Amino acid sequence: MNAIIGFTLAVVRMADMLEFYSRVFGIVFESFDDFGTTLYRGNWGNLDILFCPADVANNKATQNRHQLEVEVQDIHTAIALIKILKGELMGSIHETEAALSIGCYDPDRNSIVLKQRTR
């Protein structure tokens, strides 16, 4: 069986991104040196996550070409953190019978959908 075991984000605003993902999603990062720069790795649930400076990754994109959907325990706490950690909300909370959801941007303008199950 094939499975995603990790992913790398090419990051422009490293300090802001580390603080955002650490505080909003509880990821603990550790730094290490490789490729002539400092990289940051952590675990997000069952996935390995790596932050690599965008210039080292030769990534010239100005916005992501993917969109993460992340389950959070308390969407209101996540929204409050996003507002103070240089993130940006996309509209307001959408409510269905099964979940609350809202779109947001991280400090590098990658889009993320936050979802809190209500059932």
DANORJO-V211816 format. One record per backbone hydrogen bond with DSSP energy under -1.0 kcal/mol. NH is the residue of the N-H (numbers start at 1). CO is the residue of the C=O. E is the energy in kcal/mol with one decimal. If there is no record, write none. Layout:
NH;CO;E  NH;CO;E
This chain:
7;48;-2.3  9;50;-2.9  11;52;-3.1  14;12;-1.1  17;13;-2.7  18;14;-2.9  19;15;-2.1  20;16;-2.6  21;17;-2.6  22;18;-2.0  23;19;-2.6  24;20;-2.9  25;21;-1.1  27;21;-1.5  30;41;-2.6  32;39;-2.2  34;37;-2.4  37;34;-1.8  39;32;-3.3  40;51;-1.9  41;30;-2.6  42;49;-2.2  44;47;-3.1  47;44;-1.9  48;5;-2.4  49;42;-2.6  50;7;-2.0  51;40;-3.3  52;9;-2.5  54;11;-3.0  57;53;-1.9  59;54;-2.6  68;111;-1.3  70;113;-3.1  72;115;-2.5  78;74;-2.0  79;75;-2.4  80;76;-2.1  81;77;-2.2  82;78;-2.6  83;79;-2.2  84;80;-1.1  85;81;-1.5  87;82;-2.0  88;105;-2.0  90;103;-3.1  94;101;-3.6  96;99;-2.9  100;116;-2.7  101;94;-2.3  102;114;-1.9  104;112;-2.6  105;88;-3.0  106;110;-2.0  109;106;-2.4  112;104;-2.7  113;68;-2.9  114;102;-3.0  115;70;-2.6  116;100;-2.9  118;98;-3.2  119;98;-1.0
